[in-house]
Amino acid sequence: MRARWTIPVLLFAAVWITHSLSPNATPFDSRWTVHTALSLLHQRNADLDEHLDLLEKDRFYGIECVWPDGRHLYPVRSRGQCAGAHYYNYYPIAVGALALPAVFALETGLKAAQPRLRPLAERQPTAVRRSLLRGDLVGSSAAAEVLVASVIVAAATVLMYLVARECLPPLGAALVGLVFAFCTSAWSMASRGLWQHGPSMLMLAAALLLVLRAERRPGLIRFAGIPLVLALYLRPTNILPLAALSLYVLLRYRRQFLAYVLWAVPVGLVFVVHDWAVYGRLAAPYFYPQRGPVPGLSLHPRLFEALAGYLVSPARGLFIFTPIVLLSLYGMRLPPPGETARRLRPCLIAVIVLHWLLMGLYEDWWGGHSYGPRYLSDMLPYLMWFLIPVVQRLPASKPLTAAFLALGAFSLFVHWQGATAWPCYDWSMDPVDVNLEPSRLWDFTDPPFLRGFRR
């Protein structure tokens, strides 16, 4: 038992420490996630009324007002617009809820260590670090986000290792886990703040592991719906893996399907009850295809540009930022590693393709002020799964090994830059906001990942 868990524990520690110490922090859309978790923990509600002065100071970014009768307002420009209303994080409450155990552990640990940490706090060069060491997670929310998000990505890495262990020996599985952790957006984006994508990856990896292990222990399949429903409430586009894998369970485990549904339904009901109590509707406004002034899903004029951009844009393209996934495409053509993989392969390929097409419906397909292919990052657990047959063949094929090392090294470089060099993130605003001039997304002379060497 000790030997079996040595590699997962080492993987978790290595990823969490490395990601936590990587200097770039990006509390953009996620800036109120820690506050929401603290509100759930201490106030027993999700509103942020207790932080009104802070919300106003931040110009109500990512905040919506909700009145007792269910009326809501987004975006908010001033507190005068919200008389009699409560203030909520516009983005999914599920992220804060999932982060709550880690936030609780961090807050409890910092408070317990105050006798030793407080003298250190006074010597810190920044206000954020001083607040963190004093146990003030509100004042240090940006740092707290990185610490908690790194825990989530480290946990997802362990799950990817366990997924790969279904078909690979320990070192091969560890290689898949390391590629996921350091050669993809898991490092340069998901652990830089409490974006929705890190928790989404964690839940999709958990569901994939349960589906794979159910081949030996069929009773496990009943629990696979729990992470899939959580993934949906973390990011609504995860309706695709929820639907596809539910169909797979229905066809493959028909006798277990009712139990699968019954275990998943209570998880969904928690969020339905919350949304009904707050908004008077079954889902929060964020989950609707059209969301007022915020770009939603549509057959917009840039659809084909978006689909191409997700793959080959020098600023957001998956094959540019994470070329190791080209071998995932090759892995889709290789004989699957086992009967379960053979059955599952069409399902996962369909999810990846449909996710790409669905993301194309977003007019702001570049994902605002972010780094790399953010909107495709949720599919990384599945893309890493398709690396398994490639890794199986590495010892016997020198050309394939050379390609793996070259593509992996370039992917590592790109995401190391995104995690450590702030000018790479600043690309979105320098020299002009990419939201105002999207043509910059196709400037091959100025890819974001080279900014670290130019400034």
Secondary structure as GFF3:
##gff-version 3
##sequence-region A 1 455
A	DSSP	alpha_helix	2	21	.	.	.	ID=ss1
A	DSSP	alpha_helix	33	42	.	.	.	ID=ss2
A	DSSP	three_ten_helix	49	51	.	.	.	ID=ss3
A	DSSP	alpha_helix	52	57	.	.	.	ID=ss4
A	DSSP	beta_strand	63	66	.	.	.	ID=ss5
A	DSSP	beta_strand	72	73	.	.	.	ID=ss6
A	DSSP	three_ten_helix	79	82	.	.	.	ID=ss7
A	DSSP	beta_strand	86	89	.	.	.	ID=ss8
A	DSSP	alpha_helix	93	112	.	.	.	ID=ss9
A	DSSP	alpha_helix	114	121	.	.	.	ID=ss10
A	DSSP	alpha_helix	127	133	.	.	.	ID=ss11
A	DSSP	alpha_helix	141	165	.	.	.	ID=ss12
A	DSSP	alpha_helix	170	182	.	.	.	ID=ss13
A	DSSP	alpha_helix	185	185	.	.	.	ID=ss14
A	DSSP	pi_helix	186	190	.	.	.	ID=ss15
A	DSSP	alpha_helix	197	213	.	.	.	ID=ss16
A	DSSP	three_ten_helix	218	223	.	.	.	ID=ss17
A	DSSP	alpha_helix	225	234	.	.	.	ID=ss18
A	DSSP	three_ten_helix	236	238	.	.	.	ID=ss19
A	DSSP	alpha_helix	239	252	.	.	.	ID=ss20
A	DSSP	three_ten_helix	254	256	.	.	.	ID=ss21
A	DSSP	alpha_helix	257	279	.	.	.	ID=ss22
A	DSSP	three_ten_helix	285	287	.	.	.	ID=ss23
A	DSSP	alpha_helix	303	312	.	.	.	ID=ss24
A	DSSP	alpha_helix	318	321	.	.	.	ID=ss25
A	DSSP	alpha_helix	325	333	.	.	.	ID=ss26
A	DSSP	alpha_helix	339	359	.	.	.	ID=ss27
A	DSSP	three_ten_helix	374	379	.	.	.	ID=ss28
A	DSSP	alpha_helix	380	385	.	.	.	ID=ss29
A	DSSP	alpha_helix	388	393	.	.	.	ID=ss30
A	DSSP	three_ten_helix	394	396	.	.	.	ID=ss31
A	DSSP	alpha_helix	398	420	.	.	.	ID=ss32
A	DSSP	alpha_helix	422	426	.	.	.	ID=ss33
A	DSSP	three_ten_helix	438	442	.	.	.	ID=ss34
A	DSSP	three_ten_helix	448	450	.	.	.	ID=ss35
A	DSSP	alpha_helix	451	454	.	.	.	ID=ss36
###
